[in-house]
């Protein structure tokens, strides 16, 4: 191997240790790491290429055959590289403490430094060099393990192990009897550390057998190194935690058992009772989750031992879980619970235990335990939590009468100085509302009111609260179902006092007005709902009042009005609904309903009152046209859906144009809308004929209006509009004539006459060109020429 490669790396090392810029430090670190890796690979290939001599002892560091020639110049160069490697090691330690170098960068720099030191080693290094190599290899291996790259640690740990053997052999050669025992103790400590690191690496890589072997060797060394008992016990516990998290319960139980056994080996250096209990609790959990039926006895033994070592709530809770899972008798569970009651535990923990018992159907034990807890925490401000759990249990088991008695006791306590804390009171309201909602869904409205009234009991007279407003609205709904309108009105009035600007309160007002046939009040409420629907951010209940709340309420309002035959009210609700609906299908359904309702209203009205309603129908059809044009961007609204809707609305517009021929302007507007809507339909013959007729009729109406007494500017506008309609009609007529024989069709004549009239009255200079085209027509009738004349 060329010295130049190592010298070059030495130059990079010197540059790095003087660098301060983080980005440059990172780049140099990576460059050194790659270079050290390639040098190491070359060294290994050289070792494989050179066969060892018979009887040669293999070395963990690079063999002699791969070392650099030991000339004087080379020795100086290698010494300089080695010195740089040591400097790099120390620099990495300092910079890592200062957070300049990351954990991974530190591991890479240790890798580089360690490789350089190994490569610079001569055939028979002194004791100090071997000790340094052991230290560097151990720490480099540990660094790789700590950053999750255990496979990179193995080589360094093997070199460390080999160096320890080499050091031990050197120590045996010395004659210094006084220090040999001290040195041998140091060697054993290093050996213990290397074995423990190898165990860590093996566990990380899933090599259970190797890890077990390494730990057993460490365990055998504890007689000489008793101070390491605590360390090895915790190491095995950590292995147990890791394998438990990986759901390798068999391995986890082995490591946790080892941890417990090691912890008992030397009381002086033990991990302590708390840690031993912690180990046993996890061991019991591992058995419990591994296969409770198969390892039930082991789980119970482990948790019983844990509770003997150091009683902890988690230990008691786990024991109860195991007993419940095993189907133990109430007597056995009672004895476990009785043991628990002798210790001071938090109320929350007691409640969780009671829940566990009740959820597993141990009602007798659970309620007795709850009773004992009540006595124990009678003076606690959190006493209400016990009552709430009791109520929840009674309701879950359909013991509603007993639950009501408990609630009534709480209400009495509320007004006799034993009030619930705000959090508990809020939880009680949730329970009461939930029970009321269940009765409401089951149409047991009287029972629902009973539970709502319990909730009302906790509010003081005159109190203003948005939740109270919701409560009153819910009660109003119940009263309405029971046909108790007066009580419903009182509840809504109270809701208005608490939250007058709520969209839900307005809806409650609306429902009562509809039931009472109060059209004006219902329309006013519908208008308020429509206005509030435009301001969703102002809704008091963000969870319920989302962006669809306004449209949902308006839709429901329209439905309620129709069910109660309140046509005028339904129209107003549907009008606001159509303004806010984003979904095309829902919008067109609402518009169809509006058109039908308004048509039936128009048919029943005197002609004098019709104009406003006809204008409303025009606005509905105009909105339909606009939304059809916008619907191309909506994925859910397919092309076929668009065509079907366009056909429906164009036919309605056509029929209305025919129906209102007594009103020329209305007739023209409906014909034009029919034409515009038909543009969303396929251009078949029927549609083209309809389009042609619509435009001809619109042009005819404009000409007719232009003949009446109008101002010159109005006449010019009407005639210009007529020409526009005629031009569009001509284009359609050209296409239409290609589809068949229209010999008897007067369209050509009408187009000519209408255009002539419009251009002549406008003094259009292109009139001469029009007349030229007339003379060129071979079959023009004399009557047509007379009309033109």
Buried (B, 14 or more C-beta within 10 A) or exposed (E): BEBEBBBBBBEBBBEBBEBEEEEEBBEBBEBBBEBBBEBBEBBEEBBEEEEEEEEEEEBBBBBBEBBBEEEEEBBEBBEBBBBBBBBBBEBBBEBBEEEBBBEBBBBBBBBBBBBBBBBBBBEEBEEEBBBBBBBBBBBBBBBBBBBEBBEBBBBBBBBBBBBBEBBBEBBEEEEEEEEEEEBBEBBBBBBBBBBBBBBBBBBBBEBBEBBBBBBEBBBEBBEEBEEBBBBBBBBBBBBBBBBBEEEBBEBBBBBBBBBBEBBEBBEEBBBBBEBBBBBBBBBBBBBBBBEBEEBBEBBBBBBBBBBEBBBBBBBBBBBBBBBBBBEBEBEEBBEBBEEBBEEEBEBEBBBBBBBBBBEBEBEEBBBBBBEBBBEBBEEEEBBBBBBBBBBBBBBEEEBBEBBBEBBEEBBEBBEEEEBBEEEBBEBBBEBBBEBBBBBBEEEBBEBBBBBBEBBBBBBEEEEEEEBBBBBBBBBBBBBBBBEBBEBBBBBBBBBBBBBEEBBBBBBBBBBBBBBEEBBEBBBBBBBBBBEBBEEBEEBBBEEEBEEBBBBBBBBBBBEBBBEBEBBBBBBBBBBBBBBBBEBBBBBBBBBBBBBEBBBEBBEEBEEEEBEEBBEBBBEBBBBBBEBBEEBEEBEEBEEEBBBEBBBBBBBBBBEBBEBBEEBBEBBBBBBBBBBBBBBBBEEEEEBBBBBBBBBBBBBBBBBEBBEEEEEEEEBBBBBEBBBBBBEBBBEBBEEBEEEEEEEEBEBBBBBBBBBBBBBBBBEBEEBEEBBEEEEEEEEBEEEBEEEBE
